Amino acid sequence: MSDQPDSTAQLPLPSDGIDLCWQTDTGPATKRLVHRILRRELTPAIATRLIQTKGANPDALVGFREKASGVHRRTKWVPLLSLAIDDPTGSVPSVWRMDSDLKTPLLLTPWSSRQLQRDILQALISCGANVNFHYPDHELDHEGMRPIRVASETGNIDAVEVLLATNQVNHISLPLDGFSPLRPSQAYGDALIGVARRLLQHDPSKSGVAVLLAATSRPLLSKAFTYEYMDTLVQHGNPIPAANLRLILRYAAGITTWSSHWVVDYLCERLATPADISHAQVGVSPPLRGAASQLEELLDDNDNDNDDGDDMRDETAERIRNRKLMVRSLLRAGADLSTNVLPTNTPLQRKRRELVLKEYVAVLNELPFVVMDAINAALGPQRDADILMTRILPLVDHNDEDASLPHPPSLSPLSFGPQEAAAIAWKIGAFLHDPPAALTAIDSYLTNASAIKRRVRGAVEHFVEWAATKTVSNREVVGGWSRGPDGQMVRVPQLQCFAVDAGQRHTHRRLGFREVVHRARLDEVRQHGLEVVKGFNNEEGNDDCQFQWGRLGYVTGQTGQQWVSLGIN
């Protein structure tokens, strides 16, 4: 092959700074065919004539090389069939970028219609183009620019269908090659999901490889895309054995340089069990230990590499952030923090354990905000209805007299006392409150069974039910300031629907959900000698959050002193 730029034809390439290179045996007819494909000025008839009568090679390789000086340049060799595949969403995935920096794009003009692209691909195949042909560069990527890979990475479902219809594709490449597109978009994400679904319909055995590929890619387009993409792999592919799932978690958390914390989130939330997450065997580190090791190495490299450029420092910072989020994902899923998983025999092991515990504090400090969002999600429909009906009820016309009377009185607006309309509206809105929304939010944060999840979940469930059905207004739920009988402003606490059993002869101590959630957090940090931010009533320290879980309940009955246990242990 020749790495010399083409000097026989002045082809205006669609990307500045890129030379076109040829194989040494490339003939004039092949070059004309390439030029027409690059310019998207080709018809099936012309393609057929150039190949069958002029001798153009349908399996020719076309080389692209950057012109930039001072750069270690490589030539990207692209089969003719791959060159004819469009990037339909214009997102420029890595297959259409030069290998040296993955930034210089090959911006090819799209075909004038999707049908024309299909016809061109079918014409090339009919004339002998090999659907599996590519130039493998083992140093960079053994897949090279294989047509099915290009079609998959670009989200080109039309090209995928044409290639699969030949029944000759001998290796399926699912999307996601580890690098984000230059121009990410919703359309690109939707296209990738469609392609993945079609490829798994063709070969469902690829689901495990696809999940591993997604887990060891850089963080994908968004969390929403990641979950939808992973759902597609799970629903349309073969079941993933527990042993493979554990391997995927171990690779993503502690082996690969880049990996997606959103995929780890998904695996921990929807597929993995606590045994998978904390699985360890002789010679195999559990995922959390591997993640701790990776995080420590990244932080150490970041401290020592002061001469790196801005791009490298930014990438290292992003990798550190990604690894921290991955550690938090494992912790939220109930990863074991014992010394069996995170030993403390050497200074390095103790350092790594401290890094993990620091992230666990971050998880616990975020939990109160997650709980608040969960409660708001459940009470949101009731609050919206309350606001609307409070305004509407006083405007409703009514007639309390017998409508059969000869001369019934005319309609008049409803009459309400102070705050009466608001109280009625709140009670009507209670039919709309959404308890599952709160529990779903908790389950999405604390993704596997644990003591803290059981306690927080039970507390949220009780609070939402009480707030929606046992109160007369949203003000009673959230508290705030109110004017007392003497005209002075007094502080109204948040709803205190929990009570600590004080026995038959004493007054049960009332609590709000903040105290209950904080107690659950305290139980966690005390096991490891940590501290968390309380965030309310700081002047009281933690004294107002001290109780035994078996004595936590609520009061009911006419006197308000009949204590009932919540059964949270």
Stockholm file with secondary structure:
# STOCKHOLM 1.0

chainA/1-569         MSDQPDSTAQLPLPSDGIDLCWQTDTGPATKRLVHRILRRELTPAIATRLIQTKGANPDALVGFREKASGVHRRTKWVPLLSLAIDDPTGSVPSVWRMDSDLKTPLLLTPWSSRQLQRDILQALISCGANVNFHYPDHELDHEGMRPIRVASETGNIDAVEVLLATNQVNHISLPLDGFSPLRPSQAYGDALIGVARRLLQHDPSKSGVAVLLAATSRPLLSKAFTYEYMDTLVQHGNPIPAANLRLILRYAAGITTWSSHWVVDYLCERLATPADISHAQVGVSPPLRGAASQLEELLDDNDNDNDDGDDMRDETAERIRNRKLMVRSLLRAGADLSTNVLPTNTPLQRKRRELVLKEYVAVLNELPFVVMDAINAALGPQRDADILMTRILPLVDHNDEDASLPHPPSLSPLSFGPQEAAAIAWKIGAFLHDPPAALTAIDSYLTNASAIKRRVRGAVEHFVEWAATKTVSNREVVGGWSRGPDGQMVRVPQLQCFAVDAGQRHTHRRLGFREVVHRARLDEVRQHGLEVVKGFNNEEGNDDCQFQWGRLGYVTGQTGQQWVSLGIN
#=GR chainA/1-569 SS CCCSBCCSCCCCCSSTTEEEEECTTCCHHHHHHHHHHHHTCCCHHHHHHHHHTSCCCTTCEEEEEECCTTSCCCEEEEEHHHHTCCCTTCCCCGGGBCTTTSCSBCCCCCCSCHHHHHHHHHHHHHTTCCTTCCCCBTTTBTTTTCHHHHHHHTTCHHHHHHHHHTTCCCSCCCSCCSSCCSSCCHHHHHHHHHHHHHHHHHCGGGHHHHHHHHHTSSCCSCHHHHHHHHHHHHHHSCCCCHHHHHHHHHHHHHTSSSCCHHHHHHIIIIICCHHHHTCCBTTBCCHHHHHHHHHHHHHHHHHHCTTSCHHHHHHHHHHHHHHHHHHHHHHHTTCCCSTTTSCCSSHHHHHHHHHHHHHHHHHHHHHHHHHHHHHHHHHHHHHHHHHHHHHHGGGCEECCSCTTSSSCCCCEECCCCTTHHHHHHHHHHGGGCCHHHHHHHHHHHSCSCCHHHHHHHHHHHHHHHHHHHSCSCHHHHHCEEEECTTSCEEEECCCCCEEECCCTTSCCEEECHHHHHHHHHHHHHHTTTCCCCCCSCGGGTTGGGCCCGGGEEEEESTTSCEEEECCCC
#=GC SS_cons         CCCSBCCSCCCCCSSTTEEEEECTTCCHHHHHHHHHHHHTCCCHHHHHHHHHTSCCCTTCEEEEEECCTTSCCCEEEEEHHHHTCCCTTCCCCGGGBCTTTSCSBCCCCCCSCHHHHHHHHHHHHHTTCCTTCCCCBTTTBTTTTCHHHHHHHTTCHHHHHHHHHTTCCCSCCCSCCSSCCSSCCHHHHHHHHHHHHHHHHHCGGGHHHHHHHHHTSSCCSCHHHHHHHHHHHHHHSCCCCHHHHHHHHHHHHHTSSSCCHHHHHHIIIIICCHHHHTCCBTTBCCHHHHHHHHHHHHHHHHHHCTTSCHHHHHHHHHHHHHHHHHHHHHHHTTCCCSTTTSCCSSHHHHHHHHHHHHHHHHHHHHHHHHHHHHHHHHHHHHHHHHHHHHHHGGGCEECCSCTTSSSCCCCEECCCCTTHHHHHHHHHHGGGCCHHHHHHHHHHHSCSCCHHHHHHHHHHHHHHHHHHHSCSCHHHHHCEEEECTTSCEEEECCCCCEEECCCTTSCCEEECHHHHHHHHHHHHHHTTTCCCCCCSCGGGTTGGGCCCGGGEEEEESTTSCEEEECCCC
//
